[in-house]
């Protein structure tokens, strides 16, 4: 499973879209308690649940990993795990996947400068106060030393997303041949 990790607006979601469309990877739909953003669809972008619904699944041991990010709960339900899939998580989620599925978790860290990420968030219409809040939060969460493993680090500053997606596909195929 390709595990994409990166701070807010690092480009991981757009990279995942290219991997689905051009390279035929499957999307691993994760679960969240946050409200849908404009244009997001339930059971397509996320499984959007209330906190009570989320906690009920958690009590039944229905998640492979659970984490809190930006005051919301996120998790990957066991029923949604797809070894041929792509999932977007934060560092604790990546570490939990490494613990649970080991070498089947191919962790890719997508990096972009704070300036670039800030500009992207503002361009997509995020409020300036929220942008500053997310940048500060990400400084504490997305620390390389917090990862149990990173198989590939990508800088999303000068390369096109199409080139980065191609690099991911080539590297992931080579990784799978070693298994």
HULINPE-V721356 format. One record per residue. N is the residue number from 1. RES is the residue in three letters. PHI is phi in degrees with one decimal (none if undefined). OMEGA is omega in degrees with one decimal (none if undefined). D_LAST is the distance of its C-alpha to the last C-alpha in Angstrom with 1 decimal. Layout:
n | res | phi | omega | d_last
N | RES | PHI | OMEGA | D_LAST
N | RES | PHI | OMEGA | D_LAST
//
This chain:
n | res | phi | omega | d_last
1 | UNK | none | 175.1 | 12.7
2 | UNK | -80.1 | -178.3 | 14.3
3 | UNK | -113.4 | 180.0 | 16.7
4 | UNK | -93.5 | 179.7 | 19.7
5 | UNK | -133.5 | 176.6 | 22.0
6 | UNK | -176.3 | 179.6 | 25.3
7 | UNK | -65.2 | 179.0 | 28.9
8 | UNK | -51.6 | 176.2 | 31.5
9 | UNK | 64.6 | 176.0 | 31.9
10 | UNK | -79.8 | 177.9 | 29.0
11 | UNK | 108.7 | -175.2 | 28.0
12 | UNK | -64.0 | -179.5 | 24.9
13 | UNK | -67.8 | 178.7 | 26.7
14 | UNK | -68.0 | 175.0 | 27.7
15 | UNK | -61.2 | 179.9 | 24.2
16 | UNK | -60.2 | 179.7 | 22.9
17 | UNK | -59.6 | 178.5 | 25.7
18 | UNK | -66.5 | 178.5 | 24.8
19 | UNK | -62.4 | 178.0 | 21.1
20 | UNK | -68.6 | -172.0 | 22.6
21 | UNK | -75.7 | -171.8 | 25.3
22 | UNK | -93.6 | -173.9 | 23.9
23 | UNK | -115.3 | 173.7 | 20.2
24 | UNK | 60.7 | 171.5 | 20.6
25 | UNK | -77.9 | 179.5 | 18.5
26 | UNK | -96.2 | 176.1 | 20.0
27 | UNK | -85.3 | 171.6 | 22.0
28 | UNK | -89.9 | -178.1 | 21.5
29 | UNK | -79.6 | 179.3 | 25.2
30 | UNK | -94.8 | -174.7 | 25.9
31 | UNK | -114.9 | 180.0 | 29.2
32 | UNK | -145.6 | 174.1 | 31.9
33 | UNK | -97.5 | 179.7 | 35.5
34 | UNK | -75.7 | 178.3 | 36.5
35 | UNK | -75.4 | 177.4 | 38.8
36 | UNK | -64.3 | 171.2 | 37.5
37 | UNK | -81.4 | 178.6 | 38.2
38 | UNK | -54.1 | 177.6 | 40.2
39 | UNK | 89.7 | 179.3 | 38.5
40 | UNK | -78.2 | -178.7 | 35.7
41 | UNK | -117.8 | 177.5 | 35.4
42 | UNK | -64.5 | -179.9 | 34.7
43 | UNK | 67.8 | 173.9 | 31.6
44 | UNK | -117.4 | 178.4 | 30.5
45 | UNK | -82.7 | 176.6 | 30.2
46 | UNK | -151.4 | 161.9 | 30.1
47 | UNK | -90.2 | -178.9 | 31.4
48 | UNK | -87.2 | -177.4 | 34.6
49 | UNK | -127.0 | 170.1 | 36.1
50 | UNK | -74.4 | 177.1 | 39.0
51 | UNK | -59.0 | -179.6 | 38.4
52 | UNK | -64.2 | 178.4 | 39.8
53 | UNK | -63.2 | 179.8 | 37.3
54 | UNK | -60.2 | -177.9 | 34.4
55 | UNK | -64.5 | 178.3 | 35.6
56 | UNK | -65.1 | 177.2 | 36.2
57 | UNK | -66.6 | 179.4 | 32.5
58 | UNK | -62.0 | 179.1 | 31.5
59 | UNK | -63.1 | 179.2 | 34.0
60 | UNK | -88.7 | -180.0 | 32.4
61 | UNK | 59.3 | -175.9 | 28.9
62 | UNK | -88.6 | -179.0 | 27.8
63 | UNK | -108.0 | 171.2 | 25.7
64 | UNK | -83.7 | 174.9 | 22.2
65 | UNK | -156.0 | 179.8 | 23.6
66 | UNK | -139.6 | 176.4 | 27.0
67 | UNK | -150.6 | 176.4 | 28.5
68 | UNK | -110.1 | 179.9 | 31.8
69 | UNK | -145.6 | 176.0 | 32.1
70 | UNK | 55.8 | 177.6 | 35.4
71 | UNK | 67.6 | 176.4 | 37.4
72 | UNK | -134.5 | 177.3 | 35.3
73 | UNK | -96.7 | 177.7 | 32.7
74 | UNK | -132.8 | 176.4 | 29.3
75 | UNK | -163.2 | 174.2 | 26.7
76 | UNK | -111.5 | 178.0 | 23.8
77 | UNK | -72.7 | 179.7 | 25.0
78 | UNK | -54.1 | -178.4 | 22.7
79 | UNK | -66.8 | -176.5 | 23.9
80 | UNK | -100.2 | -178.3 | 22.6
81 | UNK | -65.7 | -178.6 | 18.9
82 | UNK | -139.1 | -177.0 | 16.8
83 | UNK | -61.5 | 177.4 | 13.1
84 | UNK | -93.8 | -175.1 | 13.9
85 | UNK | -104.2 | 175.5 | 16.6
86 | UNK | -123.8 | 178.5 | 18.0
87 | UNK | -131.0 | 177.0 | 19.9
88 | UNK | -110.9 | -179.3 | 22.4
89 | UNK | -140.0 | 173.6 | 23.1
90 | UNK | -97.4 | -174.0 | 24.9
91 | UNK | -53.6 | 179.0 | 23.5
92 | UNK | -63.1 | 176.9 | 24.2
93 | UNK | -65.3 | 177.6 | 22.4
94 | UNK | -62.2 | 179.5 | 19.3
95 | UNK | -63.8 | 178.3 | 19.6
96 | UNK | -64.7 | 178.1 | 20.2
97 | UNK | -65.7 | 176.6 | 17.1
98 | UNK | -60.1 | 178.8 | 15.0
99 | UNK | -63.4 | -173.2 | 17.1
100 | UNK | -85.3 | -175.7 | 16.7
101 | UNK | -118.2 | 171.9 | 13.2
102 | UNK | 56.8 | -175.8 | 11.5
103 | UNK | -66.3 | 176.2 | 8.1
104 | UNK | -71.1 | 175.2 | 8.8
105 | UNK | -94.9 | 178.5 | 11.7
106 | UNK | -100.9 | -170.5 | 11.4
107 | UNK | -90.4 | 178.8 | 14.9
108 | UNK | -118.3 | 178.2 | 17.2
109 | UNK | -100.5 | -179.2 | 20.7
110 | UNK | -99.9 | -176.3 | 23.4
111 | UNK | -113.4 | 170.6 | 26.5
112 | UNK | -154.4 | -178.3 | 30.0
113 | UNK | -64.7 | 177.2 | 33.3
114 | UNK | -59.5 | 179.8 | 35.6
115 | UNK | -61.6 | 179.4 | 38.2
116 | UNK | -62.0 | -178.9 | 36.0
117 | UNK | -64.0 | 178.7 | 34.8
118 | UNK | -62.1 | 178.6 | 38.4
119 | UNK | -61.0 | 179.0 | 39.6
120 | UNK | -63.9 | -179.7 | 37.0
121 | UNK | -64.2 | 178.6 | 38.0
122 | UNK | -66.3 | 179.8 | 41.6
123 | UNK | -63.5 | -179.9 | 41.1
124 | UNK | -83.6 | 172.3 | 39.6
125 | UNK | 99.8 | 177.9 | 42.6
126 | UNK | -69.1 | 178.3 | 41.6
127 | UNK | -69.8 | -177.1 | 44.6
128 | UNK | -55.0 | -179.5 | 45.1
129 | UNK | -63.6 | 178.0 | 45.4
130 | UNK | -68.8 | 178.8 | 42.1
131 | UNK | -62.3 | 179.3 | 40.4
132 | UNK | -61.8 | 178.8 | 41.7
133 | UNK | -62.7 | -179.1 | 40.7
134 | UNK | -68.8 | 178.1 | 37.0
135 | UNK | -60.9 | 179.3 | 36.8
136 | UNK | -62.2 | 179.9 | 38.2
137 | UNK | -61.1 | -177.8 | 35.9
138 | UNK | -63.1 | 178.7 | 32.8
139 | UNK | -58.9 | -178.8 | 33.8
140 | UNK | -89.8 | -174.3 | 33.3
141 | UNK | -92.5 | -173.4 | 30.2
142 | UNK | -94.3 | -178.9 | 27.9
143 | UNK | -113.7 | -175.2 | 27.8
144 | UNK | -52.6 | -177.5 | 24.7
145 | UNK | -64.7 | -180.0 | 25.4
146 | UNK | -80.0 | -176.4 | 25.0
147 | UNK | -85.2 | 174.1 | 21.2
148 | UNK | -75.5 | 176.0 | 18.8
149 | UNK | -160.0 | 170.2 | 16.2
150 | UNK | -132.9 | -179.0 | 16.3
151 | UNK | -88.7 | -177.8 | 13.5
152 | UNK | -152.6 | 173.2 | 16.1
153 | UNK | -110.4 | 180.0 | 19.9
154 | UNK | -125.6 | 173.7 | 22.2
155 | UNK | -98.1 | 179.1 | 25.9
156 | UNK | -101.8 | 179.2 | 27.7
157 | UNK | -120.4 | -172.9 | 31.0
158 | UNK | -115.3 | 179.2 | 31.5
159 | UNK | -78.6 | 173.4 | 28.7
160 | UNK | -75.7 | 177.4 | 29.1
161 | UNK | -62.6 | 178.3 | 27.0
162 | UNK | -62.6 | 177.9 | 26.1
163 | UNK | -65.5 | 178.7 | 24.8
164 | UNK | -64.6 | 177.9 | 22.8
165 | UNK | -63.8 | 178.0 | 21.3
166 | UNK | -64.0 | 177.4 | 20.4
167 | UNK | -60.0 | 179.3 | 18.8
168 | UNK | -59.3 | -177.9 | 16.7
169 | UNK | -60.9 | -179.6 | 15.7
170 | UNK | -61.8 | -178.3 | 14.9
171 | UNK | -66.1 | -179.5 | 12.9
172 | UNK | -67.6 | 178.0 | 10.9
173 | UNK | -62.9 | 178.8 | 10.2
174 | UNK | -64.6 | 178.1 | 9.2
175 | UNK | -60.8 | -179.0 | 6.8
176 | UNK | -65.8 | 178.7 | 5.2
177 | UNK | -68.6 | 179.3 | 5.5
178 | UNK | -75.9 | -175.8 | 3.8
179 | UNK | -71.0 | none | 0.0
//
